[in-house]
Amino acid sequence: MGDDLRRLVIDGGQSIVNFDNKAFKSIPQEGIDLAVKAMSEGVMYRYQPKSKELSITAKLEHNFSKYMGVKHTIGTNSCGSAMYIALNIVGVKPGDKILTNAFTFHAVPSVIQHARAIPVLVESNREWAMSAEDLDKKATETGAKVLLMSYMRGHVPDMDAVMEVVKKHDLIFIEDCAHAYETRWNGKFLGKFGQIGCFSTQSSKGMSAGEGGIFITDNDEYAAKAALYAGSYERLWTKHFDLDPEIMDRLQNQIPGYSMRMQEVTAAMLTPQIERLPKIKKIHVENWNLLHSLINDNDNIEIPMPLPQVDSFCDTMQFHLVGLSREKADQFIDLMKMEGVPMQIFGAKRNARDYRQWEYVEAHKEELGETIANIEFACDLSLQPHLNQENIKIIAQVITEVLAYINAQ
Ligand SMILES: Cc1ncc(COP(=O)(O)O)c(C=O)c1O
């Protein structure tokens, strides 16, 4: 070995990584204080406070609406719940076909299955976003009328092309923005293109509270139904800021309540996180750009870039490994883990983001060639905002060294 080559952990060397790239964000002190206050006073249920002005959840909803520039936000206990409620609101019935991504997390086809509907899987492109061309094809072939689209890992398709397909087939469009906080297409927030947008506040997400979800819409009737499906009953809707009394009275006893409410402690943890979003995005973008500049020239790495209209959150990085066998690609992941930089390949080792693993979905048997090719060697690296530029340089060094080691064998 030359003087400048470090001995890797596999050969008895020491790891140079003294940070955890996957560690989740902590809760800002203001959120901790609010949560502790709610717990100390025994006020954890969102409808317990005497008025909407005293409800942490109602205020969070109101503030999220202002931040996104939408009429309504309803807090839920998960993004899966928000999406399930959305499917119910738009009238999905058992056996209906729902267009969705072949490449997304299995929570998404699971929600469709929860509604006893049938996922129609749409191909993903090289940059892991939905193919508008295949969407058009599948909409034509199946006659499906609902699109539940994920911006998986923040990757955004050509939204002009997608919206054309939506218009052409008159699709109801529900956006899964679990990975798309602070993400814009031509200056417009994702989550505002469809009739309904759904966000996750599970710990790995941009807003993070262990669990939780956010439902947004500009449609008064949908907002009313979302509050009721989530579990508002009697006249508890008066403890929301923006619901229409006439619609609430009319729908009051017609909608089942699925007990999918957000709770006060979750809302407390999230309260200071809306204004944190642009701040952590700045860190993400700087880190992403630095890592890109350090590894993009490597012959074994291909980093597809977002379309120029996209303004991304950049809290993770994906790249394709190229010129490596399956065995060597798997070895790369194993060695990276040993070095202290864990990552995964989407299309390997029974990954829950590989549609071929979704055995409860009939379409898992389909040969979706584009998606398979684009997940087969796709590495997924978490870049949480506690990482500094020195950490990023170390990640780049380790990636480069591990690839050199593999190639030398
Ligand atoms: C793309 C995507 N959509 C939806 C969800 C569901 O979010 P939740 O866990 O809040 O239900 C997840 C969860 O990780 C996800 O990755």
The ligand as an SDF file (V2000), in Angstrom:
LIG
                    3D

 16 16  0  0  0  0  0  0  0  0999 V2000
  -42.1660    7.9340    0.8340 C   0  0  0  0  0  0  0  0  0  0  0  0
  -42.9110    7.6940    2.1060 C   0  0  0  0  0  0  0  0  0  0  0  0
  -44.2240    7.9470    2.1240 N   0  0  0  0  0  0  0  0  0  0  0  0
  -44.9490    7.7530    3.2360 C   0  0  0  0  0  0  0  0  0  0  0  0
  -44.3850    7.2970    4.3950 C   0  0  0  0  0  0  0  0  0  0  0  0
  -45.2490    7.0480    5.5920 C   0  0  0  0  0  0  0  0  0  0  0  0
  -44.9660    7.8930    6.6360 O   0  0  0  0  0  0  0  0  0  0  0  0
  -45.4420    7.5330    8.1070 P   0  0  0  0  0  0  0  0  0  0  0  0
  -44.4260    6.6370    8.6990 O   0  0  0  0  0  0  0  0  0  0  0  0
  -45.5320    8.8630    8.7830 O   0  0  0  0  0  0  0  0  0  0  0  0
  -46.7800    6.8860    7.9790 O   0  0  0  0  0  0  0  0  0  0  0  0
  -43.0230    7.0350    4.4340 C   0  0  0  0  0  0  0  0  0  0  0  0
  -42.3790    6.5840    5.6740 C   0  0  0  0  0  0  0  0  0  0  0  0
  -41.1910    6.5290    5.8360 O   0  0  0  0  0  0  0  0  0  0  0  0
  -42.2650    7.2220    3.2490 C   0  0  0  0  0  0  0  0  0  0  0  0
  -40.9570    6.9580    3.2280 O   0  0  0  0  0  0  0  0  0  0  0  0
  1  2  1  0
  2  3  1  0
  2 15  2  0
  3  4  2  0
  4  5  1  0
  5  6  1  0
  5 12  2  0
  6  7  1  0
  7  8  1  0
  8  9  2  0
  8 10  1  0
  8 11  1  0
 12 13  1  0
 12 15  1  0
 13 14  2  0
 15 16  1  0
M  END
$$$$
